[in-house]
Amino acid sequence: MTAVQESGTEVLHAPTFTFPSFTTQGVFGRDGHRRSAAVAWSRRYCRILAASDALVVAASVLAGHLWQFGGQTPAVRIGPFYAGDLMVSLLIGLAWMLALHVYRSRDARITGIGTDEYKRVVNATVMLVGSLAFAAVVFQVDVARGYFGLIFPVGAVGLICTRWLLRRWLSRRRRQGYYLSKVVVLGRPRDVRYVVHQISGKSAYKVVGVALSGKPRSFFQVDGAVLPVVSDEDSVVGAVARVGADAVIVAGPTKGGGQYVQELGWELEESATELILTTGLTSVAGPRIHSRPVEGLPLMHVELPQYSGARHALKRVFDIVLSAAALIILLPLMVVLGLLVKRDSPGPALFRQERVGRGGKKFLMLKFRSMVETAEDDLVGLLDRNEGAGLMFKIRNDPRITRVGAWMRRYSLDELPQFWNVLIGDMSLVGPRPPLQREVDGYRNRVHRRLYIKPGITGMWQTNGRSNLSWRDSVRLDLYYVENWSLTGDLIILWRTVVQMFKPLGSY
């Protein structure tokens, strides 16, 4: 399965699927020609990941070994037998590497894009911990729990951090034009334009041409970029060989239907070129999609989004623990900020504003006051200068913002009191932007789905441009999160929020 996703972000792009029967295995295609450069770099990057994983696992296991056993080499009891502790540590390290391989955490189709890579690392580690705990009970292995309690948390964090660093390096190389798979996008002009817009500069793909149905043309313009029209639907195979493409992306339905796609796959198979089909499910994340063949018929199962249950209970525990810790740690800073606000302009340090939460329930959201005390009354005279997207009101250089408020807003420090809203259950750490009632009154159709879960201090809207986003993109990001959120994704969004506080984008 190949997902068209934004580099480092699991977002709005249409999930795609590579049909295994269309892709040859090994270094050579069926005609004996050497596989493309894209295969070469993906394998090279996979080897880099494997070496990095091995170093982290070895360092974690060694640290746990030295911490638990020191410089001694005592025997570990396994039922009626005894084994050297070095042997046990070595076996754990090998089992960890095997788990990372079994969970395909180095699959070229998920490395460098989205959050699946991190999720698979975490899932492999959790599975291994559970398996070892079960084996320790069954086989009566006498190993201190502190040993496992050290190596696996440290190792999991180390694996995620090293992969994050490697991903940043990979992203830089891709911006320079390296480590990209060349693709030709095929389909109707409208579908092609959408797919090109979604993947250009945001993924591992570089569009080298388009194959269009309909009237002939020599070039095709998307977002100001001019792409060559290399063929129509009937001559795409020859065009792919001519431009050296690694894959063909079929954007939407074709005039020949399933038979055309099948025959196209057979022809591309001879040159070991991948065939990628877009599903059109732009609001469904890859993990919710499962392919299951039934009597030769490929069926795609889409899991229903969950708005309650154990996962949401776990999210609530996560919110309570982190918000309580943040309030305790940040209390001195918040006291200083409150004093600065009071000293800078007349009025209270905290600003309370009614917002709409989950299910339409209203609550008072807390912020450090960043505007003059009469800001709400002054709003009427500024409505004609609104630069915000859709229903949101935003203007650059808002005259109501105080001197202290300006730099607090730039670095999102004015939102720190919202940890209290999270602690008492009105908000979550990560979620859609908390709307005003007048915004909710203007919602149409599916936009109300933003209220299916609690609003968040931060979210995908904040880490993908914030006030620079259009209303449509803001809604799309929020709806995507509502249906596809995960704790791993929340951790990634929180990390990106911290990074963005030092490099603010779209904050005004």
C-alpha positions as CSV (number, residue, x, y, z in Angstrom):
1,M,0.0,0.0,0.0
2,T,1.3,3.4,-0.9
3,A,-0.1,6.5,0.6
4,V,0.2,9.9,-1.0
5,Q,0.9,11.9,2.1
6,E,2.6,15.2,3.1
7,S,6.2,14.8,4.2
8,G,6.2,14.3,8.0
9,T,2.5,14.8,8.3
10,E,-0.5,12.4,8.1
11,V,-2.9,14.7,6.4
12,L,-5.5,15.2,3.7
13,H,-4.0,13.4,0.7
14,A,-6.0,10.7,-1.0
15,P,-4.7,7.3,0.1
16,T,-3.4,5.2,-2.8
17,F,-2.7,1.6,-3.3
18,T,0.1,-0.1,-5.2
19,F,-1.2,-3.4,-6.6
20,P,1.5,-6.1,-5.8
21,S,0.7,-8.0,-9.0
22,F,1.9,-5.0,-11.0
23,T,5.2,-4.6,-9.3
24,T,8.1,-7.0,-10.0
25,Q,10.4,-8.1,-7.2
26,G,14.1,-8.0,-7.0
27,V,16.7,-5.8,-8.7
28,F,15.6,-6.7,-12.3
29,G,12.3,-6.5,-14.1
30,R,10.9,-9.3,-16.1
31,D,12.7,-8.1,-19.2
32,G,16.1,-8.2,-17.4
33,H,16.5,-4.4,-17.2
34,R,17.8,-2.9,-14.1
35,R,15.3,-1.5,-11.6
36,S,15.0,2.3,-11.4
37,A,17.1,4.7,-9.3
38,A,14.1,5.1,-7.0
39,V,14.4,1.5,-6.0
40,A,18.2,2.0,-5.4
41,W,17.8,5.0,-3.1
42,S,14.9,3.4,-1.2
43,R,17.0,0.3,-0.5
44,R,20.0,2.5,0.5
45,Y,17.8,4.5,2.9
46,C,16.4,1.2,4.3
47,R,20.0,0.1,5.0
48,I,20.7,3.4,6.8
49,L,17.6,2.9,8.9
50,A,18.5,-0.6,9.8
51,A,22.0,0.5,10.9
52,S,20.5,3.3,12.9
53,D,18.0,1.0,14.6
54,A,20.7,-1.5,15.4
55,L,22.9,1.2,17.1
56,V,20.0,2.4,19.2
57,V,18.8,-1.1,20.2
58,A,22.4,-2.1,21.0
59,A,23.0,1.1,23.1
60,S,19.7,0.7,25.0
61,V,20.3,-3.0,25.8
62,L,23.9,-2.3,26.8
63,A,22.8,0.6,29.1
64,G,20.1,-1.6,30.7
65,H,22.7,-4.4,31.1
66,L,25.3,-2.2,32.8
67,W,22.6,-0.6,35.0
68,Q,21.2,-3.9,36.1
69,F,24.2,-6.2,36.3
70,G,27.1,-3.7,36.4
71,G,30.4,-5.2,35.3
72,Q,29.4,-8.6,36.5
73,T,28.2,-11.5,34.4
74,P,25.7,-13.4,36.6
75,A,23.5,-16.2,35.2
76,V,19.9,-15.6,34.5
77,R,17.5,-18.4,35.6
78,I,15.1,-19.7,32.9
79,G,13.0,-22.3,34.6
80,P,15.3,-25.1,35.7
81,F,18.2,-23.8,33.4
82,Y,20.6,-20.9,33.6
83,A,21.9,-18.7,30.9
84,G,24.5,-15.9,30.8
85,D,23.0,-12.4,31.2
86,L,25.0,-11.3,28.1
87,M,23.3,-14.0,26.1
88,V,19.8,-12.9,27.3
89,S,20.6,-9.3,26.4
90,L,21.8,-10.3,23.0
91,L,18.6,-12.3,22.4
92,I,16.5,-9.4,23.4
93,G,18.3,-7.1,21.0
94,L,17.9,-9.5,18.2
95,A,14.2,-10.0,19.0
96,W,13.8,-6.2,19.0
97,M,15.3,-5.9,15.5
98,L,13.2,-8.8,14.3
99,A,10.0,-7.1,15.7
100,L,10.9,-3.9,13.8
101,H,11.3,-6.0,10.6
102,V,8.1,-8.0,11.1
103,Y,6.1,-4.8,11.6
104,R,7.7,-3.4,8.4
105,S,8.9,-0.3,10.1
106,R,11.5,0.2,7.3
107,D,9.0,-0.3,4.5
108,A,10.0,2.2,1.7
109,R,6.3,3.1,1.3
110,I,6.0,4.6,4.8
111,T,9.5,5.8,5.7
112,G,9.9,9.6,5.4
113,I,6.2,10.4,5.2
114,G,3.3,10.4,7.6
115,T,3.1,9.0,11.1
116,D,2.9,5.3,10.2
117,E,6.6,4.9,10.5
118,Y,6.6,6.0,14.1
119,K,3.4,4.0,14.9
120,R,5.0,0.8,13.6
121,V,8.1,1.4,15.8
122,V,6.0,1.9,18.9
123,N,3.7,-1.1,18.0
124,A,6.7,-3.4,17.4
125,T,8.2,-2.3,20.8
126,V,5.0,-2.8,22.7
127,M,4.4,-6.2,21.1
128,L,7.9,-7.3,22.1
129,V,7.4,-6.1,25.7
130,G,4.2,-8.0,25.9
131,S,5.7,-11.1,24.4
132,L,8.7,-11.0,26.7
133,A,6.5,-10.5,29.7
134,F,4.4,-13.5,28.8
135,A,7.5,-15.6,28.1
136,A,9.0,-14.5,31.5
137,V,6.0,-15.9,33.3
138,V,5.6,-19.1,31.3
139,F,9.3,-20.0,31.4
140,Q,10.0,-18.5,34.8
141,V,12.7,-16.1,33.6
142,D,14.3,-14.4,36.6
143,V,15.1,-10.9,35.2
144,A,14.4,-7.8,37.2
145,R,11.5,-5.7,35.9
146,G,13.7,-2.6,36.2
147,Y,15.8,-4.0,33.4
148,F,12.9,-4.0,31.0
149,G,11.6,-0.7,32.4
150,L,14.8,1.0,31.3
151,I,15.7,-0.5,27.9
152,F,12.4,-0.3,26.2
153,P,11.3,3.3,27.0
154,V,14.8,4.6,26.4
155,G,15.1,2.5,23.2
156,A,11.7,3.5,21.8
157,V,12.4,7.2,22.4
158,G,15.8,6.7,20.8
159,L,14.4,4.9,17.7
160,I,11.8,7.7,17.2
161,C,14.3,10.5,17.6
162,T,16.9,9.0,15.2
163,R,14.2,8.3,12.6
164,W,13.0,11.9,13.1
165,L,16.6,13.2,12.5
166,L,17.0,10.9,9.4
167,R,13.6,12.2,8.1
168,R,14.8,15.8,8.4
169,W,17.9,14.9,6.4
170,L,15.8,13.1,3.9
171,S,13.4,16.0,3.6
172,R,16.4,18.4,2.9
173,R,17.7,16.0,0.2
174,R,14.3,15.9,-1.4
175,R,14.0,19.7,-1.5
176,Q,17.3,19.6,-3.3
177,G,15.8,17.2,-5.9
178,Y,17.2,13.9,-4.6
179,Y,15.6,10.7,-3.3
180,L,12.4,11.3,-5.3
181,S,10.4,8.9,-7.4
182,K,9.5,10.2,-10.8
183,V,5.8,9.8,-11.6
184,V,3.4,10.4,-14.4
185,V,-0.1,11.3,-13.4
186,L,-2.9,10.0,-15.6
187,G,-6.5,10.8,-15.8
188,R,-9.1,13.6,-16.5
189,P,-7.7,17.1,-16.2
190,R,-9.7,17.9,-13.0
191,D,-8.5,14.7,-11.3
192,V,-4.9,15.2,-12.4
193,R,-4.9,18.7,-11.2
194,Y,-6.0,17.7,-7.7
195,V,-3.5,14.9,-7.4
196,V,-0.6,17.0,-8.6
197,H,-1.6,19.8,-6.2
198,Q,-1.6,17.3,-3.3
199,I,1.8,15.6,-3.9
200,S,3.9,18.4,-5.4
201,G,6.7,19.3,-3.0
202,K,5.0,17.4,-0.1
203,S,5.9,13.8,-0.8
204,A,8.4,11.4,-2.2
205,Y,7.1,11.9,-5.7
206,K,8.2,14.2,-8.4
207,V,5.8,14.8,-11.2
208,V,7.7,14.7,-14.5
209,G,4.6,14.7,-16.8
210,V,0.9,14.1,-17.1
211,A,-1.2,11.9,-19.4
212,L,-4.5,13.5,-20.0
213,S,-7.8,12.3,-21.5
214,G,-9.8,14.6,-23.7
215,K,-8.6,17.1,-26.1
216,P,-4.9,17.1,-27.0
217,R,-2.6,19.7,-25.5
218,S,1.1,20.2,-25.1
219,F,1.3,21.5,-21.5
220,F,-0.8,21.5,-18.3
221,Q,-0.6,24.2,-15.6
222,V,-1.1,23.4,-11.9
223,D,-0.6,26.0,-9.2
224,G,1.5,28.2,-11.5
225,A,3.8,25.3,-12.5
226,V,3.8,24.2,-16.2
227,L,3.9,20.4,-16.7
228,P,4.5,18.7,-20.0
229,V,1.6,16.5,-21.3
230,V,3.6,13.4,-22.3
231,S,0.8,11.3,-23.7
232,D,-2.9,10.5,-23.7
233,E,-4.4,7.4,-22.0
234,D,-3.6,5.1,-24.9
235,S,0.1,5.8,-25.2
236,V,1.1,6.2,-21.6
237,V,3.4,3.1,-21.5
238,G,5.7,4.5,-24.2
239,A,5.7,7.9,-22.5
240,V,6.7,6.4,-19.2
241,A,9.8,4.8,-20.7
242,R,10.6,8.0,-22.6
243,V,10.6,10.2,-19.5
244,G,12.1,7.6,-17.2
245,A,9.2,7.5,-14.7
246,D,9.2,5.1,-11.8
247,A,5.5,5.0,-11.4
248,V,2.1,5.9,-12.9
249,I,-0.5,7.4,-10.7
250,V,-4.0,6.9,-12.0
251,A,-6.1,9.9,-10.8
252,G,-9.7,8.9,-10.6
253,P,-11.8,6.8,-13.0
254,T,-10.6,6.1,-16.6
255,K,-12.7,5.6,-19.7
256,G,-11.7,2.0,-20.0
257,G,-12.6,1.2,-16.3
258,G,-11.1,-1.8,-14.5
259,Q,-10.1,-3.6,-17.7
260,Y,-8.0,-0.6,-18.8
261,V,-6.3,-0.5,-15.4
262,Q,-5.6,-4.2,-15.5
263,E,-4.1,-4.1,-19.0
264,L,-2.0,-1.0,-18.1
265,G,-0.6,-2.9,-15.1
266,W,0.4,-5.8,-17.3
267,E,2.2,-3.5,-19.7
268,L,4.0,-1.5,-17.0
269,E,5.0,-4.8,-15.3
270,E,7.5,-5.4,-18.2
271,S,9.5,-2.3,-17.2
272,A,9.0,-2.8,-13.4
273,T,7.1,0.5,-13.2
274,E,4.7,0.8,-10.3
275,L,1.0,1.4,-10.8
276,I,-0.7,3.6,-8.1
277,L,-4.4,4.1,-7.9
278,T,-6.0,6.9,-6.0
279,T,-9.1,6.0,-4.0
280,G,-10.7,9.4,-3.7
281,L,-11.1,8.9,0.1
282,T,-9.5,12.2,1.0
283,S,-10.6,12.3,4.6
284,V,-9.6,8.7,5.5
285,A,-6.2,7.9,6.9
286,G,-4.3,4.8,5.7
287,P,-4.6,2.8,9.0
288,R,-8.4,2.8,8.6
289,I,-8.2,1.3,5.1
290,H,-7.7,-2.5,4.7
291,S,-7.7,-4.5,1.5
292,R,-9.1,-8.0,1.5
293,P,-9.4,-10.1,-1.7
294,V,-12.5,-12.3,-1.9
295,E,-12.5,-14.8,-4.8
296,G,-10.2,-12.6,-6.9
297,L,-12.2,-9.5,-6.1
298,P,-10.2,-6.9,-4.2
299,L,-12.4,-5.3,-1.5
300,M,-11.5,-2.2,0.4
301,H,-12.7,-2.1,4.0
302,V,-12.9,1.4,5.6
303,E,-13.1,1.3,9.4
304,L,-15.7,3.6,11.0
305,P,-14.4,6.5,13.0
306,Q,-14.6,6.1,16.8
307,Y,-15.9,9.0,18.9
308,S,-16.0,7.2,22.3
309,G,-14.7,4.1,24.0
310,A,-11.3,3.0,25.4
311,R,-9.2,5.0,23.0
312,H,-10.9,8.2,24.1
313,A,-10.6,7.2,27.7
314,L,-6.9,6.7,27.2
315,K,-6.7,10.1,25.6
316,R,-8.4,11.7,28.6
317,V,-5.9,10.1,31.0
318,F,-3.1,11.4,28.7
319,D,-4.6,14.9,28.9
320,I,-4.9,14.8,32.7
321,V,-1.4,13.7,33.3
322,L,0.3,16.1,30.8
323,S,-1.8,19.1,31.6
324,A,-1.3,18.7,35.4
325,A,2.5,18.3,34.9
326,A,2.5,21.4,32.6
327,L,0.6,23.5,35.1
328,I,3.1,22.6,37.8
329,I,6.2,23.1,35.7
330,L,5.0,26.3,34.0
331,L,3.5,27.9,37.1
332,P,6.5,30.3,37.7
333,L,6.4,31.4,34.0
334,M,2.7,31.9,34.1
335,V,3.0,34.1,37.2
336,V,5.6,36.2,35.5
337,L,3.4,36.5,32.3
338,G,0.4,37.5,34.4
339,L,2.4,40.3,36.1
340,L,3.7,41.5,32.8
341,V,0.1,41.7,31.4
342,K,-1.1,43.6,34.4
343,R,1.7,46.1,34.2
344,D,1.5,46.6,30.5
345,S,-2.2,47.7,30.3
346,P,-5.2,48.2,32.5
347,G,-7.5,45.2,33.0
348,P,-7.3,41.6,34.3
349,A,-4.4,39.3,33.5
350,L,-6.7,36.5,32.3
351,F,-9.2,36.8,29.5
352,R,-12.2,34.5,29.6
353,Q,-14.2,33.9,26.4
354,E,-17.1,31.6,25.8
355,R,-16.3,28.9,23.2
356,V,-18.2,25.9,21.9
357,G,-16.9,22.5,22.9
358,R,-17.7,18.9,22.2
359,G,-21.4,18.3,21.3
360,G,-22.1,22.1,21.3
361,K,-21.4,22.4,25.0
362,K,-20.3,25.9,25.9
363,F,-17.4,26.6,28.2
364,L,-15.2,29.6,29.3
365,M,-11.8,29.3,27.6
366,L,-8.9,30.9,29.5
367,K,-6.1,32.9,27.9
368,F,-3.6,35.6,29.0
369,R,-5.1,38.9,27.9
370,S,-3.2,40.0,24.8
371,M,-5.6,42.9,23.8
372,V,-6.9,46.0,25.4
373,E,-9.7,45.5,27.9
374,T,-12.3,47.0,25.4
375,A,-11.3,44.6,22.6
376,E,-14.7,43.0,22.3
377,D,-16.5,46.4,22.0
378,D,-13.9,47.6,19.5
379,L,-14.4,44.6,17.2
380,V,-17.4,46.1,15.4
381,G,-15.4,48.9,13.9
382,L,-12.8,46.4,12.5
383,L,-15.0,43.9,10.8
384,D,-14.5,45.5,7.4
385,R,-10.8,44.9,7.7
386,N,-11.1,41.2,8.4
387,E,-8.3,39.2,6.8
388,G,-9.3,35.9,8.4
389,A,-10.4,32.8,6.5
390,G,-14.1,32.1,6.3
391,L,-15.9,32.6,9.6
392,M,-12.7,33.5,11.6
393,F,-11.8,37.1,12.3
394,K,-8.1,37.9,11.9
395,I,-6.2,41.0,10.9
396,R,-2.5,41.7,10.8
397,N,-1.3,44.5,13.1
398,D,-4.6,44.4,15.0
399,P,-4.7,47.8,16.9
400,R,-6.3,46.1,19.9
401,I,-3.2,44.0,20.7
402,T,-1.0,45.3,23.5
403,R,2.8,45.4,23.4
404,V,3.2,42.4,25.7
405,G,0.3,40.6,23.9
406,A,2.0,40.9,20.5
407,W,5.0,38.7,21.5
408,M,3.0,36.4,23.6
409,R,0.7,35.7,20.7
410,R,3.7,35.2,18.4
411,Y,5.0,32.4,20.6
412,S,1.6,31.1,21.7
413,L,2.4,32.0,25.3
414,D,-1.1,33.6,25.8
415,E,-2.6,30.1,25.5
416,L,-0.8,28.5,28.5
417,P,-3.8,29.0,30.9
418,Q,-5.7,26.6,28.6
419,F,-3.9,23.7,30.4
420,W,-6.5,24.3,33.1
421,N,-9.3,23.9,30.6
422,V,-7.7,20.6,29.6
423,L,-7.4,19.5,33.2
424,I,-11.0,20.1,34.1
425,G,-12.2,18.4,30.8
426,D,-13.4,21.2,28.7
427,M,-10.6,20.8,26.2
428,S,-8.0,18.4,25.1
429,L,-4.3,18.9,24.4
430,V,-4.8,18.2,20.7
431,G,-7.9,18.7,18.8
432,P,-9.8,21.1,16.4
433,R,-9.6,24.8,17.1
434,P,-12.2,25.9,19.7
435,P,-14.8,28.0,17.8
436,L,-16.9,30.9,18.9
437,Q,-20.7,30.6,18.9
438,R,-21.0,33.0,15.9
439,E,-18.7,30.8,13.9
440,V,-20.7,27.6,14.8
441,D,-23.9,29.4,13.7
442,G,-22.3,29.8,10.3
443,Y,-21.3,26.2,9.9
444,R,-22.8,24.3,7.0
445,N,-23.3,20.5,6.5
446,R,-20.3,18.5,7.5
447,V,-18.5,21.3,9.3
448,H,-20.5,20.5,12.4
449,R,-18.4,17.3,12.7
450,R,-15.7,19.4,14.2
451,L,-17.7,19.3,17.4
452,Y,-17.7,15.5,17.6
453,I,-14.6,15.6,19.9
454,K,-13.1,18.1,22.3
455,P,-11.3,21.1,20.9
456,G,-7.6,21.3,21.6
457,I,-4.9,23.8,22.7
458,T,-3.1,22.8,19.5
459,G,-3.9,20.7,16.4
460,M,-3.2,20.1,12.8
461,W,-4.4,23.6,11.9
462,Q,-1.7,25.1,14.2
463,T,1.1,23.0,12.8
464,N,0.2,23.4,9.2
465,G,0.1,27.2,8.8
466,R,-2.4,28.5,11.4
467,S,-3.8,31.9,10.3
468,N,-2.2,31.5,6.9
469,L,-4.6,28.7,6.1
470,S,-7.7,29.2,4.0
471,W,-11.1,28.4,5.7
472,R,-11.4,25.3,3.5
473,D,-8.0,24.0,4.5
474,S,-8.6,24.7,8.1
475,V,-11.9,22.8,8.1
476,R,-10.4,19.9,6.1
477,L,-7.5,19.6,8.6
478,D,-9.9,19.6,11.6
479,L,-12.3,17.0,10.0
480,Y,-9.4,14.8,9.1
481,Y,-8.2,14.9,12.7
482,V,-11.6,14.2,14.1
483,E,-12.0,11.0,12.2
484,N,-8.4,9.7,12.2
485,W,-6.7,10.9,15.4
486,S,-4.3,8.6,17.4
487,L,-2.2,9.0,20.5
488,T,1.0,8.6,18.4
489,G,-0.3,11.4,16.1
490,D,-1.1,13.5,19.1
491,L,2.5,13.2,20.4
492,I,3.9,14.2,17.0
493,I,1.6,17.2,16.8
494,L,2.6,18.3,20.4
495,W,6.3,18.0,19.4
496,R,5.7,20.0,16.2
497,T,3.9,22.6,18.3
498,V,6.9,23.0,20.6
499,V,9.2,23.3,17.6
500,Q,6.9,25.9,16.0
501,M,6.9,28.0,19.2
502,F,10.5,28.8,18.4
503,K,9.8,29.2,14.6
504,P,6.3,30.7,14.6
505,L,4.3,30.6,11.3
506,G,1.0,32.3,10.8
507,S,0.8,33.7,14.3
508,Y,-0.7,37.2,14.5
